[in-house]
Amino acid sequence: MRFLRHLGRLLRDVFGFAWQNKAWWIVPVVVLLLLLGLLVFAGQSVAPFIYTLF
């Protein structure tokens, strides 16, 4: 649970930086990195089940 609190604070700081400095190119980069991390996390939980099929 502590991890989510730190992640939320990090995201709030990054978006606050983008808002203050008008650096809107940062927002798609952060979203893309979050989606990539979610994909890696989801892939790790599915991999053991795929290996048992072969």
C-alpha distance matrix in Angstrom:
0.0 3.8 5.3 5.4 6.6 9.0 10.0 10.9 12.8 14.5 15.6 16.9 18.8 20.3 21.4 22.7 24.7 26.1 27.1 28.7 30.6 31.3 30.0 29.2 29.5 26.0 24.4 25.6 24.7 21.0 21.0 22.9 20.5 17.5 19.7 20.8 17.4 16.7 20.1 19.6 16.4 18.4 21.4 20.0 19.2 22.7 24.8 25.3 26.8 29.1 30.5 31.5 33.7 35.8
3.8 0.0 3.8 5.5 5.1 6.3 8.6 9.9 10.8 12.4 14.3 15.4 16.7 18.5 20.1 21.0 22.7 24.5 25.7 26.9 28.7 29.8 28.5 28.2 28.5 24.8 23.7 25.2 24.1 20.4 21.0 22.9 20.3 17.7 20.4 21.3 17.8 17.9 21.4 20.5 17.8 20.3 23.0 21.5 21.3 24.9 26.6 27.3 29.1 31.2 32.3 33.7 35.9 37.8
5.3 3.8 0.0 3.8 5.4 5.2 6.1 8.5 9.9 10.5 12.2 14.1 15.3 16.4 18.2 19.7 21.0 22.5 24.1 25.5 26.9 27.9 26.2 25.8 25.7 22.0 20.9 22.2 20.8 17.2 17.9 19.5 16.6 14.2 17.0 17.6 14.1 14.5 17.9 17.0 14.5 17.3 19.9 18.5 18.7 22.2 23.8 24.9 26.8 28.5 29.7 31.4 33.5 35.2
5.4 5.5 3.8 0.0 3.8 5.4 4.9 6.0 8.5 9.7 10.3 12.0 14.1 15.1 16.2 17.9 19.7 20.8 22.0 23.9 25.5 26.1 24.7 23.9 24.1 20.6 19.0 20.3 19.5 15.8 15.9 18.0 15.8 12.8 15.5 16.9 13.8 13.4 17.2 17.1 14.6 16.8 19.9 19.1 19.0 22.2 24.2 25.6 27.1 28.8 30.4 32.0 33.8 35.7
6.6 5.1 5.4 3.8 0.0 3.8 5.5 5.1 6.3 8.7 10.0 10.6 12.4 14.3 15.4 16.3 18.3 20.0 20.9 22.3 24.3 25.3 24.2 23.8 24.5 21.0 19.5 21.5 20.8 17.0 17.6 20.1 17.9 15.3 18.3 19.8 16.9 16.9 20.6 20.5 18.2 20.5 23.6 22.8 22.8 26.0 28.0 29.3 30.8 32.5 34.1 35.7 37.5 39.4
9.0 6.3 5.2 5.4 3.8 0.0 3.8 5.4 5.1 6.1 8.6 9.8 10.5 12.3 14.2 15.1 16.4 18.4 19.8 20.8 22.4 23.7 22.4 22.4 22.7 19.0 18.2 20.3 19.0 15.3 16.7 18.9 16.3 14.2 17.6 18.6 15.7 16.5 20.1 19.6 17.8 20.6 23.2 22.4 23.0 26.2 27.7 29.3 31.1 32.6 33.9 35.8 37.7 39.3
10.0 8.6 6.1 4.9 5.5 3.8 0.0 3.8 5.4 5.0 6.1 8.5 9.8 10.5 12.2 13.9 15.2 16.5 18.1 19.8 21.1 21.9 20.2 19.8 19.9 16.3 15.1 16.8 15.6 11.9 13.0 15.2 12.7 10.5 13.9 15.1 12.4 13.2 16.8 16.7 15.2 17.9 20.5 20.1 20.9 23.8 25.4 27.3 29.0 30.2 31.7 33.8 35.4 37.0
10.9 9.9 8.5 6.0 5.1 5.4 3.8 0.0 3.8 5.4 5.2 6.1 8.6 9.9 10.6 12.0 14.1 15.3 16.2 18.0 19.9 20.5 19.4 18.8 19.6 16.2 14.5 16.7 16.3 12.5 13.2 16.1 14.4 11.9 15.1 17.1 14.8 15.0 18.8 19.3 17.7 19.9 22.8 22.8 23.2 26.0 28.0 29.9 31.2 32.4 34.3 36.2 37.7 39.4
12.8 10.8 9.9 8.5 6.3 5.1 5.4 3.8 0.0 3.8 5.5 5.0 6.2 8.6 9.9 10.3 12.2 14.2 15.1 16.1 18.1 19.4 18.5 18.6 19.6 16.1 15.2 17.9 17.2 13.6 15.1 18.0 16.1 14.3 17.8 19.4 17.2 18.1 21.7 21.9 20.5 23.0 25.7 25.5 26.2 29.1 30.8 32.7 34.3 35.5 37.1 39.1 40.7 42.3
14.5 12.4 10.5 9.7 8.7 6.1 5.0 5.4 3.8 0.0 3.8 5.4 5.1 6.2 8.7 9.7 10.6 12.4 14.2 15.3 16.5 17.8 16.3 16.5 17.0 13.3 12.9 15.4 14.2 10.7 12.9 15.4 13.2 12.1 15.8 16.9 15.0 16.5 19.8 19.8 19.0 21.7 24.1 24.0 25.2 27.9 29.3 31.5 33.2 34.0 35.6 37.9 39.4 40.7
15.6 14.3 12.2 10.3 10.0 8.6 6.1 5.2 5.5 3.8 0.0 3.8 5.4 5.1 6.1 8.3 9.7 10.5 12.1 14.0 15.3 15.8 14.4 13.9 14.6 11.1 9.8 12.4 11.9 8.3 9.9 12.9 11.5 10.1 13.6 15.4 14.0 15.0 18.3 19.0 18.4 20.7 23.2 23.7 24.7 27.1 28.8 31.2 32.6 33.3 35.1 37.4 38.6 40.1
16.9 15.4 14.1 12.0 10.6 9.8 8.5 6.1 5.0 5.4 3.8 0.0 3.8 5.5 5.3 5.9 8.5 9.8 10.3 12.0 14.1 14.8 14.3 14.1 15.7 12.6 11.3 14.5 14.5 11.3 12.7 16.1 15.1 13.7 16.9 19.0 17.7 18.5 21.9 22.7 21.9 24.1 26.7 27.2 28.0 30.5 32.3 34.7 35.9 36.7 38.7 40.9 42.1 43.6
18.8 16.7 15.3 14.1 12.4 10.5 9.8 8.6 6.2 5.1 5.4 3.8 0.0 3.8 5.5 5.0 6.1 8.6 9.7 10.3 12.0 13.6 12.9 13.7 15.1 11.8 11.7 15.1 14.5 11.7 14.1 17.0 15.7 15.0 18.5 20.0 18.8 20.2 23.4 23.8 23.4 25.9 28.2 28.5 29.7 32.3 33.7 36.1 37.7 38.3 40.0 42.4 43.8 45.0
20.3 18.5 16.4 15.1 14.3 12.3 10.5 9.9 8.6 6.2 5.1 5.5 3.8 0.0 3.8 5.4 5.1 6.2 8.6 9.9 10.6 11.6 10.1 10.6 11.5 8.1 8.3 11.6 10.8 8.4 11.1 13.8 12.7 12.7 16.1 17.4 16.8 18.5 21.3 21.9 22.0 24.4 26.5 27.1 28.6 30.8 32.1 34.8 36.3 36.6 38.3 41.0 42.1 43.2
21.4 20.1 18.2 16.2 15.4 14.2 12.2 10.6 9.9 8.7 6.1 5.3 5.5 3.8 0.0 3.8 5.3 4.9 6.1 8.5 9.9 10.0 9.2 8.9 10.8 8.1 7.0 10.7 11.2 9.0 10.8 14.0 13.9 13.5 16.3 18.3 18.1 19.2 22.0 23.2 23.2 25.2 27.5 28.5 29.7 31.7 33.3 36.1 37.3 37.5 39.6 42.1 42.9 44.2
22.7 21.0 19.7 17.9 16.3 15.1 13.9 12.0 10.3 9.7 8.3 5.9 5.0 5.4 3.8 0.0 3.8 5.4 5.0 6.1 8.5 9.6 10.0 10.7 13.1 10.8 10.4 14.3 14.6 12.6 14.6 17.7 17.4 17.0 20.0 21.9 21.5 22.6 25.6 26.6 26.5 28.5 30.9 31.7 32.8 35.0 36.6 39.3 40.6 41.0 43.0 45.4 46.4 47.7
24.7 22.7 21.0 19.7 18.3 16.4 15.2 14.1 12.2 10.6 9.7 8.5 6.1 5.1 5.3 3.8 0.0 3.8 5.4 5.2 6.0 8.0 7.7 9.5 11.4 9.1 10.1 13.8 13.6 12.2 14.9 17.4 17.0 17.4 20.4 21.8 21.6 23.3 25.9 26.7 27.0 29.3 31.3 32.0 33.6 35.7 37.0 39.8 41.3 41.4 43.2 45.9 46.9 47.9
26.1 24.5 22.5 20.8 20.0 18.4 16.5 15.3 14.2 12.4 10.5 9.8 8.6 6.2 4.9 5.4 3.8 0.0 3.8 5.6 5.4 5.4 4.6 5.8 8.1 6.5 7.3 10.9 11.3 10.7 12.9 15.4 15.7 16.4 18.9 20.5 20.9 22.4 24.8 25.9 26.5 28.5 30.4 31.6 33.2 35.0 36.3 39.3 40.6 40.5 42.4 45.2 45.9 46.9
27.1 25.7 24.1 22.0 20.9 19.8 18.1 16.2 15.1 14.2 12.1 10.3 9.7 8.6 6.1 5.0 5.4 3.8 0.0 3.8 5.7 5.2 6.8 7.4 10.7 9.8 9.6 13.3 14.5 13.6 15.2 18.1 18.7 18.8 21.2 23.3 23.6 24.7 27.2 28.6 29.0 30.7 32.9 34.2 35.4 37.2 38.8 41.8 42.9 42.9 45.0 47.6 48.3 49.5
28.7 26.9 25.5 23.9 22.3 20.8 19.8 18.0 16.1 15.3 14.0 12.0 10.3 9.9 8.5 6.1 5.2 5.6 3.8 0.0 3.8 5.7 7.9 9.9 12.9 12.0 12.7 16.3 16.9 16.2 18.3 21.0 21.2 21.5 24.2 26.0 26.1 27.5 30.1 31.2 31.5 33.5 35.6 36.7 38.1 40.0 41.5 44.3 45.6 45.7 47.7 50.3 51.1 52.2
30.6 28.7 26.9 25.5 24.3 22.4 21.1 19.9 18.1 16.5 15.3 14.1 12.0 10.6 9.9 8.5 6.0 5.4 5.7 3.8 0.0 3.8 5.4 8.4 10.8 10.5 12.2 15.4 15.7 15.7 18.1 20.2 20.5 21.5 24.1 25.4 25.9 27.7 29.9 30.8 31.6 33.7 35.4 36.6 38.3 40.1 41.3 44.3 45.7 45.5 47.3 50.2 50.9 51.7
31.3 29.8 27.9 26.1 25.3 23.7 21.9 20.5 19.4 17.8 15.8 14.8 13.6 11.6 10.0 9.6 8.0 5.4 5.2 5.7 3.8 0.0 3.8 5.7 8.7 9.4 10.5 13.4 14.5 14.9 16.7 18.9 19.8 20.8 22.9 24.5 25.4 26.9 28.9 30.3 31.2 32.9 34.7 36.2 37.8 39.3 40.6 43.8 44.9 44.6 46.6 49.5 49.9 50.8
30.0 28.5 26.2 24.7 24.2 22.4 20.2 19.4 18.5 16.3 14.4 14.3 12.9 10.1 9.2 10.0 7.7 4.6 6.8 7.9 5.4 3.8 0.0 3.8 5.5 6.1 8.1 10.7 11.1 12.0 14.2 15.9 16.7 18.2 20.2 21.4 22.5 24.3 26.0 27.2 28.4 30.3 31.7 33.2 35.1 36.5 37.6 40.8 42.1 41.6 43.5 46.4 46.9 47.6
29.2 28.2 25.8 23.9 23.8 22.4 19.8 18.8 18.6 16.5 13.9 14.1 13.7 10.6 8.9 10.7 9.5 5.8 7.4 9.9 8.4 5.7 3.8 0.0 3.8 5.3 5.7 7.9 9.5 10.6 11.8 13.6 15.2 16.4 17.9 19.6 21.0 22.3 23.9 25.6 26.8 28.2 29.8 31.6 33.3 34.5 35.7 39.1 40.0 39.5 41.6 44.5 44.7 45.6
29.5 28.5 25.7 24.1 24.5 22.7 19.9 19.6 19.6 17.0 14.6 15.7 15.1 11.5 10.8 13.1 11.4 8.1 10.7 12.9 10.8 8.7 5.5 3.8 0.0 3.8 5.6 6.2 6.9 9.2 10.7 11.5 13.1 15.0 16.3 17.3 19.1 20.8 22.0 23.4 25.1 26.6 27.7 29.6 31.6 32.6 33.6 37.0 38.1 37.2 39.2 42.3 42.5 43.1
26.0 24.8 22.0 20.6 21.0 19.0 16.3 16.2 16.1 13.3 11.1 12.6 11.8 8.1 8.1 10.8 9.1 6.5 9.8 12.0 10.5 9.4 6.1 5.3 3.8 0.0 3.8 5.8 5.2 6.2 8.7 10.0 10.6 12.4 14.4 15.4 16.5 18.4 20.0 21.2 22.5 24.4 25.7 27.2 29.2 30.6 31.5 34.8 36.1 35.5 37.4 40.4 40.9 41.6
24.4 23.7 20.9 19.0 19.5 18.2 15.1 14.5 15.2 12.9 9.8 11.3 11.7 8.3 7.0 10.4 10.1 7.3 9.6 12.7 12.2 10.5 8.1 5.7 5.6 3.8 0.0 3.9 5.4 5.3 6.2 8.6 10.0 10.7 12.4 14.3 15.5 16.6 18.5 20.1 21.2 22.6 24.3 26.1 27.7 28.9 30.3 33.6 34.5 34.1 36.3 39.1 39.4 40.5
25.6 25.2 22.2 20.3 21.5 20.3 16.8 16.7 17.9 15.4 12.4 14.5 15.1 11.6 10.7 14.3 13.8 10.9 13.3 16.3 15.4 13.4 10.7 7.9 6.2 5.8 3.9 0.0 3.8 5.5 5.0 6.0 8.5 9.8 10.4 12.1 14.1 15.2 16.3 18.3 19.8 20.9 22.2 24.4 26.1 26.9 28.2 31.6 32.4 31.7 33.9 36.8 36.9 37.8
24.7 24.1 20.8 19.5 20.8 19.0 15.6 16.3 17.2 14.2 11.9 14.5 14.5 10.8 11.2 14.6 13.6 11.3 14.5 16.9 15.7 14.5 11.1 9.5 6.9 5.2 5.4 3.8 0.0 3.8 5.5 5.1 6.2 8.7 10.0 10.5 12.3 14.2 15.3 16.5 18.3 19.9 20.9 22.7 24.8 25.9 26.7 30.1 31.3 30.6 32.5 35.5 35.9 36.5
21.0 20.4 17.2 15.8 17.0 15.3 11.9 12.5 13.6 10.7 8.3 11.3 11.7 8.4 9.0 12.6 12.2 10.7 13.6 16.2 15.7 14.9 12.0 10.6 9.2 6.2 5.3 5.5 3.8 0.0 3.8 5.4 5.1 6.2 8.7 9.8 10.5 12.3 14.2 15.4 16.4 18.3 19.8 21.3 23.1 24.6 25.7 28.9 30.1 29.8 31.8 34.6 35.2 36.2
21.0 21.0 17.9 15.9 17.6 16.7 13.0 13.2 15.1 12.9 9.9 12.7 14.1 11.1 10.8 14.6 14.9 12.9 15.2 18.3 18.1 16.7 14.2 11.8 10.7 8.7 6.2 5.0 5.5 3.8 0.0 3.8 5.5 5.1 6.2 8.6 9.9 10.5 12.3 14.3 15.3 16.4 18.2 20.2 21.6 22.7 24.3 27.5 28.3 28.0 30.3 33.0 33.3 34.5
22.9 22.9 19.5 18.0 20.1 18.9 15.2 16.1 18.0 15.4 12.9 16.1 17.0 13.8 14.0 17.7 17.4 15.4 18.1 21.0 20.2 18.9 15.9 13.6 11.5 10.0 8.6 6.0 5.1 5.4 3.8 0.0 3.8 5.4 5.1 6.1 8.6 9.8 10.5 12.4 14.2 15.3 16.3 18.5 20.4 21.2 22.2 25.7 26.6 25.9 28.0 30.9 31.1 32.0
20.5 20.3 16.6 15.8 17.9 16.3 12.7 14.4 16.1 13.2 11.5 15.1 15.7 12.7 13.9 17.4 17.0 15.7 18.7 21.2 20.5 19.8 16.7 15.2 13.1 10.6 10.0 8.5 6.2 5.1 5.5 3.8 0.0 3.8 5.4 5.0 6.1 8.6 9.8 10.5 12.2 14.1 15.2 16.6 18.8 20.1 20.9 24.2 25.6 25.1 26.8 29.8 30.5 31.2
17.5 17.7 14.2 12.8 15.3 14.2 10.5 11.9 14.3 12.1 10.1 13.7 15.0 12.7 13.5 17.0 17.4 16.4 18.8 21.5 21.5 20.8 18.2 16.4 15.0 12.4 10.7 9.8 8.7 6.2 5.1 5.4 3.8 0.0 3.8 5.4 5.1 6.2 8.6 9.9 10.5 12.2 14.1 15.5 17.0 18.6 20.0 23.0 24.2 24.2 26.2 28.8 29.6 30.8
19.7 20.4 17.0 15.5 18.3 17.6 13.9 15.1 17.8 15.8 13.6 16.9 18.5 16.1 16.3 20.0 20.4 18.9 21.2 24.2 24.1 22.9 20.2 17.9 16.3 14.4 12.4 10.4 10.0 8.7 6.2 5.1 5.4 3.8 0.0 3.8 5.4 5.0 6.2 8.7 9.8 10.4 12.1 14.3 15.7 16.6 18.1 21.4 22.1 21.8 24.1 26.8 27.1 28.3
20.8 21.3 17.6 16.9 19.8 18.6 15.1 17.1 19.4 16.9 15.4 19.0 20.0 17.4 18.3 21.9 21.8 20.5 23.3 26.0 25.4 24.5 21.4 19.6 17.3 15.4 14.3 12.1 10.5 9.8 8.6 6.1 5.0 5.4 3.8 0.0 3.8 5.4 5.0 6.3 8.6 9.8 10.4 12.5 14.6 15.4 16.2 19.7 20.9 20.2 22.1 25.0 25.5 26.4
17.4 17.8 14.1 13.8 16.9 15.7 12.4 14.8 17.2 15.0 14.0 17.7 18.8 16.8 18.1 21.5 21.6 20.9 23.6 26.1 25.9 25.4 22.5 21.0 19.1 16.5 15.5 14.1 12.3 10.5 9.9 8.6 6.1 5.1 5.4 3.8 0.0 3.8 5.4 5.1 6.1 8.6 9.8 10.8 12.8 14.5 15.4 18.4 20.0 19.9 21.6 24.3 25.4 26.4
16.7 17.9 14.5 13.4 16.9 16.5 13.2 15.0 18.1 16.5 15.0 18.5 20.2 18.5 19.2 22.6 23.3 22.4 24.7 27.5 27.7 26.9 24.3 22.3 20.8 18.4 16.6 15.2 14.2 12.3 10.5 9.8 8.6 6.2 5.0 5.4 3.8 0.0 3.8 5.5 5.1 6.1 8.4 10.0 11.0 12.5 14.3 17.2 18.2 18.4 20.6 23.0 23.8 25.3
20.1 21.4 17.9 17.2 20.6 20.1 16.8 18.8 21.7 19.8 18.3 21.9 23.4 21.3 22.0 25.6 25.9 24.8 27.2 30.1 29.9 28.9 26.0 23.9 22.0 20.0 18.5 16.3 15.3 14.2 12.3 10.5 9.8 8.6 6.2 5.0 5.4 3.8 0.0 3.8 5.4 5.1 6.0 8.6 10.2 10.6 12.0 15.4 16.1 15.7 18.0 20.6 21.1 22.3
19.6 20.5 17.0 17.1 20.5 19.6 16.7 19.3 21.9 19.8 19.0 22.7 23.8 21.9 23.2 26.6 26.7 25.9 28.6 31.2 30.8 30.3 27.2 25.6 23.4 21.2 20.1 18.3 16.5 15.4 14.3 12.4 10.5 9.9 8.7 6.3 5.1 5.5 3.8 0.0 3.8 5.5 5.0 6.3 8.9 10.1 10.5 13.7 15.3 15.0 16.5 19.4 20.4 21.3
16.4 17.8 14.5 14.6 18.2 17.8 15.2 17.7 20.5 19.0 18.4 21.9 23.4 22.0 23.2 26.5 27.0 26.5 29.0 31.5 31.6 31.2 28.4 26.8 25.1 22.5 21.2 19.8 18.3 16.4 15.3 14.2 12.2 10.5 9.8 8.6 6.1 5.1 5.4 3.8 0.0 3.8 5.5 5.4 6.8 9.1 10.4 12.9 14.4 15.1 16.7 19.0 20.4 21.8
18.4 20.3 17.3 16.8 20.5 20.6 17.9 19.9 23.0 21.7 20.7 24.1 25.9 24.4 25.2 28.5 29.3 28.5 30.7 33.5 33.7 32.9 30.3 28.2 26.6 24.4 22.6 20.9 19.9 18.3 16.4 15.3 14.1 12.2 10.4 9.8 8.6 6.1 5.1 5.5 3.8 0.0 3.8 5.5 5.4 6.5 8.8 11.5 12.2 12.7 15.1 17.1 18.0 19.8
21.4 23.0 19.9 19.9 23.6 23.2 20.5 22.8 25.7 24.1 23.2 26.7 28.2 26.5 27.5 30.9 31.3 30.4 32.9 35.6 35.4 34.7 31.7 29.8 27.7 25.7 24.3 22.2 20.9 19.8 18.2 16.3 15.2 14.1 12.1 10.4 9.8 8.4 6.0 5.0 5.5 3.8 0.0 3.8 5.5 5.2 6.0 9.4 10.4 10.2 12.2 14.8 15.6 16.9
20.0 21.5 18.5 19.1 22.8 22.4 20.1 22.8 25.5 24.0 23.7 27.2 28.5 27.1 28.5 31.7 32.0 31.6 34.2 36.7 36.6 36.2 33.2 31.6 29.6 27.2 26.1 24.4 22.7 21.3 20.2 18.5 16.6 15.5 14.3 12.5 10.8 10.0 8.6 6.3 5.4 5.5 3.8 0.0 3.8 5.5 5.4 7.7 9.9 10.5 11.6 14.0 15.7 16.9
19.2 21.3 18.7 19.0 22.8 23.0 20.9 23.2 26.2 25.2 24.7 28.0 29.7 28.6 29.7 32.8 33.6 33.2 35.4 38.1 38.3 37.8 35.1 33.3 31.6 29.2 27.7 26.1 24.8 23.1 21.6 20.4 18.8 17.0 15.7 14.6 12.8 11.0 10.2 8.9 6.8 5.4 5.5 3.8 0.0 3.8 5.8 6.9 8.2 9.9 11.6 13.0 14.8 16.8
22.7 24.9 22.2 22.2 26.0 26.2 23.8 26.0 29.1 27.9 27.1 30.5 32.3 30.8 31.7 35.0 35.7 35.0 37.2 40.0 40.1 39.3 36.5 34.5 32.6 30.6 28.9 26.9 25.9 24.6 22.7 21.2 20.1 18.6 16.6 15.4 14.5 12.5 10.6 10.1 9.1 6.5 5.2 5.5 3.8 0.0 3.8 5.8 5.6 6.6 9.1 10.7 11.7 13.8
24.8 26.6 23.8 24.2 28.0 27.7 25.4 28.0 30.8 29.3 28.8 32.3 33.7 32.1 33.3 36.6 37.0 36.3 38.8 41.5 41.3 40.6 37.6 35.7 33.6 31.5 30.3 28.2 26.7 25.7 24.3 22.2 20.9 20.0 18.1 16.2 15.4 14.3 12.0 10.5 10.4 8.8 6.0 5.4 5.8 3.8 0.0 3.8 5.4 5.2 6.4 8.9 10.4 11.6
25.3 27.3 24.9 25.6 29.3 29.3 27.3 29.9 32.7 31.5 31.2 34.7 36.1 34.8 36.1 39.3 39.8 39.3 41.8 44.3 44.3 43.8 40.8 39.1 37.0 34.8 33.6 31.6 30.1 28.9 27.5 25.7 24.2 23.0 21.4 19.7 18.4 17.2 15.4 13.7 12.9 11.5 9.4 7.7 6.9 5.8 3.8 0.0 3.8 5.5 5.3 6.6 9.2 10.7
26.8 29.1 26.8 27.1 30.8 31.1 29.0 31.2 34.3 33.2 32.6 35.9 37.7 36.3 37.3 40.6 41.3 40.6 42.9 45.6 45.7 44.9 42.1 40.0 38.1 36.1 34.5 32.4 31.3 30.1 28.3 26.6 25.6 24.2 22.1 20.9 20.0 18.2 16.1 15.3 14.4 12.2 10.4 9.9 8.2 5.6 5.4 3.8 0.0 3.8 5.5 5.4 6.9 9.6
29.1 31.2 28.5 28.8 32.5 32.6 30.2 32.4 35.5 34.0 33.3 36.7 38.3 36.6 37.5 41.0 41.4 40.5 42.9 45.7 45.5 44.6 41.6 39.5 37.2 35.5 34.1 31.7 30.6 29.8 28.0 25.9 25.1 24.2 21.8 20.2 19.9 18.4 15.7 15.0 15.1 12.7 10.2 10.5 9.9 6.6 5.2 5.5 3.8 0.0 3.8 5.5 5.5 7.2
30.5 32.3 29.7 30.4 34.1 33.9 31.7 34.3 37.1 35.6 35.1 38.7 40.0 38.3 39.6 43.0 43.2 42.4 45.0 47.7 47.3 46.6 43.5 41.6 39.2 37.4 36.3 33.9 32.5 31.8 30.3 28.0 26.8 26.2 24.1 22.1 21.6 20.6 18.0 16.5 16.7 15.1 12.2 11.6 11.6 9.1 6.4 5.3 5.5 3.8 0.0 3.8 5.4 5.6
31.5 33.7 31.4 32.0 35.7 35.8 33.8 36.2 39.1 37.9 37.4 40.9 42.4 41.0 42.1 45.4 45.9 45.2 47.6 50.3 50.2 49.5 46.4 44.5 42.3 40.4 39.1 36.8 35.5 34.6 33.0 30.9 29.8 28.8 26.8 25.0 24.3 23.0 20.6 19.4 19.0 17.1 14.8 14.0 13.0 10.7 8.9 6.6 5.4 5.5 3.8 0.0 3.8 5.5
33.7 35.9 33.5 33.8 37.5 37.7 35.4 37.7 40.7 39.4 38.6 42.1 43.8 42.1 42.9 46.4 46.9 45.9 48.3 51.1 50.9 49.9 46.9 44.7 42.5 40.9 39.4 36.9 35.9 35.2 33.3 31.1 30.5 29.6 27.1 25.5 25.4 23.8 21.1 20.4 20.4 18.0 15.6 15.7 14.8 11.7 10.4 9.2 6.9 5.5 5.4 3.8 0.0 3.8
35.8 37.8 35.2 35.7 39.4 39.3 37.0 39.4 42.3 40.7 40.1 43.6 45.0 43.2 44.2 47.7 47.9 46.9 49.5 52.2 51.7 50.8 47.6 45.6 43.1 41.6 40.5 37.8 36.5 36.2 34.5 32.0 31.2 30.8 28.3 26.4 26.4 25.3 22.3 21.3 21.8 19.8 16.9 16.9 16.8 13.8 11.6 10.7 9.6 7.2 5.6 5.5 3.8 0.0
